[in-house]
Amino acid sequence: KSRYKMQINYKNKVCISYYNNEIEAALKYNEKALELYGDKARINIII
């Protein structure tokens, strides 16, 4: 079974979490990026 990693770097700290599918990982990354970086966040585009 595959696991998908979400990793975000912020102020020399790294947050890593694992999810069961790539969509869930991408959504969680977007959520955390917006929380930390606001308008300057680079988010995933999910189609």
N, C-alpha and C positions, 0 to 999 in steps of 0.2 A: 504494500500500500504506500502510495506516495504522500509525502508531507511537503507543504509549501512554506517557505520562510519569508517572514516580513522583517526587514531590518531598516532601522532609521538611526542616523547619527545626529546628535545634538549636543553642542558644547562639550566635545570630547567624550561623550557618553554614547553607548550603543544600546539600543533596545532591539531585542530579537524575540520573535514569537513564531510559533509554528501552527499551521492550519491545515485542514483536510482538503481544501481545494484552492485553486489559484484565485478565484473570484473573491472568496472570503479574505484571503491574505491581502489582495489589492484594496479591498474596501477598508480593512483595518489600517493599512498603511495610509490611505487617503485621510482617514479620520484623525490619525495621530499627526500627520504632516500639517494639516490645517490647524490643529490645536497648537502645535509648536511654532509654525512659521506664518500662520495667517495668510494674507494675500500673496506672500512670496513663496508659498508652498508649491513644489512640483508634484502634481498628483497624477495618478494613473487614469487614463481615459478608458473606460470600460464600455465596450459596444456589444 
